[in-house]
Amino acid sequence: MLEFLRPIALFDTWLYFGLGLVALFFIRVIWLARRDRMRSIFTLEREHANARMTRAFIGLMIILSLALGIYYLSIVTPTIVPPTQDTPTPTPIIALPPTPTPPPLLPTPTPSLTPTPTLPPPTFEVEVTPTPTAAIVPVIGQTPNCPNPNARITQPGDGARVSGVIQISGAAMVDNFDYYKFEFRPPGGEWSFIQSYDNAVLGGALGSWNTGTAAPGEYEFRLVVVDTIGNYPEPCVIRLIVQ
């Protein structure tokens, strides 16, 4: 009844190896979240980093609990489920005389049958409905006037009307680069964090923004490029109208 425990004792080394890889993944997530929390400027960023650390720590504790359970079962299983004993095959001592072979019989004629034609299986046509996918909407507007060429937005344009998921293009590069981020706010309001990225971009796609998370209206959108000591040049700010 307890034979299902034996594979745990037989393959405990591979189970430890797999759990160790998962534990390394959670440790890396905790380290990255702690780094992001130390570098965070706004409260929303710190709360997001704390939540990532909490989830990764819980996952690490679960992995450690599973490893302890496997260790306990690998010790207890051999005592409660003994290995299966192989039953020896008896070897005959006295050889029997060979059985005489009967003479061959004449074959019995078999009447030939007319084969019955087989109808092909019916075929059915299945109509496949394509699944709609979210599209990134390109938008246009006036050319943005960004004071720093290393922190600039080229798409969308200033004053563009946007909706859905929009593509952000431009450049994000400074000396001792650390990361860059997107933020938005209503005119004169508090800046809200959208997303951060760890790779510098000399020119091209910077990321995207799902404008469906914001209520319709006019907003200021900016790109902030931060170096390793927390300094950043003057951000590139554009005006967008969410429909």
Sequence and secondary structure as in RCSB ss.txt:
>XXXX:A:sequence
MLEFLRPIALFDTWLYFGLGLVALFFIRVIWLARRDRMRSIFTLEREHANARMTRAFIGLMIILSLALGIYYLSI
VTPTIVPPTQDTPTPTPIIALPPTPTPPPLLPTPTPSLTPTPTLPPPTFEVEVTPTPTAAIVPVIGQTPNCPNPN
ARITQPGDGARVSGVIQISGAAMVDNFDYYKFEFRPPGGEWSFIQSYDNAVLGGALGSWNTGTAAPGEYEFRLVV
VDTIGNYPEPCVIRLIVQ
>XXXX:A:secstr
  GGGHHHHHTHHHHHHHHHHHHHHHHHHHHHHHHHHHH  SHHHHHHHHHHHHHHHHHHHHHHHHHHHHHHHHH
HHHHHS           SS                                         EE    B    S TT
EEEEES BTEEE SEEEEEEEE  TTEEEEEEEEESTTS  EEEEEESS EEEEEEEEEEGGGS SEEEEEEEEE
EETTS     EEEEEEE 
